[in-house]
Amino acid sequence: MDRLLGTLLGVAIAVAITWATSYRFPERLLRAQNARVGTAIAAVEGHNADGTAFTPAGRRARVELSYELTHHLSVLDRAATEDPRLTSLKDTDDVLIDDGYTALAKAWV
């Protein structure tokens, strides 16, 4: 009986901890991805502004931004699927994605 009660208590604690730590995980994941995209946009815009867009560092910044933008779409879809409250952030994320592709386009102008 003691072993059964200990096991049930352990299960209850594990479920509570899992629920408490994973409740906000999709939102934290999306916000972290937004920050990475914002950093990558700033790097590309910096290279565009100082004329170093076609140096190796500028190319690396564009590749990183391209990757982050592609990855961002999958993170957004997964996060919104896991937490429907995050669908309200879609408009904000669309603006961020547009800013990213605009920064990439400016490198070629």
N, C-alpha and C positions, 0 to 999 in steps of 0.2 A: 504494500500500500504506500509506503514512504517513497519507493522508487517511482511509482505511478504519479504521485503528487509532484515529485521533483521534475519529472519529465513534462507534465502538463504546465507547470510553472515556467520551465525553460522554453517551451513552445510559445506560451503567451508572451513572454518577454521578447523572444525573437521576432514574433509577428509585430509587436508594438514598435520595436526599434526599426524594423524594415519599413513599416508604414510611415513612421515619423521621418525617416531620412529620405525616403523616395517620393514623398508627397510633392516637394518643390523641385525635384531633380530635373524634370523637363524644362521648367522655366529657367533654372540656373544654367542648364546646357545651352539653351537658346541665347541667353544673355551673354554667355562666354563666347559663343560663336559670333554674335553681333560685335563684340569687342575686337575679335580677331579680324573680322572683315573691315571694321573701321580703321584699325591699325594698318592693314594692307592697303586700303584706299589712301591713307595719309602718306604712306611710303611712295606709292606710284605718283601721287600728285606732287610730292616733293621732288621727285626725279623729273617730272614734266616741267615744273617751275624753274629748276636750275639747269635745264638743257641736257641732263644726263640720262634721258629715257632710253637711249640706245647703247649705253655702256653695259658691261656685264652685270653691274649692280642694278641698273634700271630694268634689264631683262628679267633678272631674278625676282625683282619686286612685282613685275607684271605677271610672271608665272605664279607667284604666290597668291596674288589677288585672284587670278583666274581659278586657282584651286579652291580658295576660300569661298568664292561666289558659288561654285558648283556644289561644294560641300554644304554650304549654307542652306540651299534648297532642300537637301535631304534631311538636314537637322530640323528645319522648320516643319516639314511634313511629318516627321516622326514625333516631334514634340507636340504638335497640334493633335495628332492621333491619340497620344497618351494623355493629354490634358486639354480638353476642348476649350477651356478658358483662354488658351493662347491663340486661338484663331483671331481674336481681336487685335493681335499684334501684327497680323499679316500686312496691313496697309503700311505700317511703319517699316516692316522688313522689305516691302516692295520698293520703298523710297531708298533704302540702304542699297539694295541690289542695283537700282537704277544709277545711283551715285557711283557704284563700283564700275559698271560698264561705261559710264561717262568718262571716268578717269582713264580707263583703258583706251577709249576712243581718242581722247585728247593726246595720247602719246603718238598717234599717227597723223595728227593734224599739223 
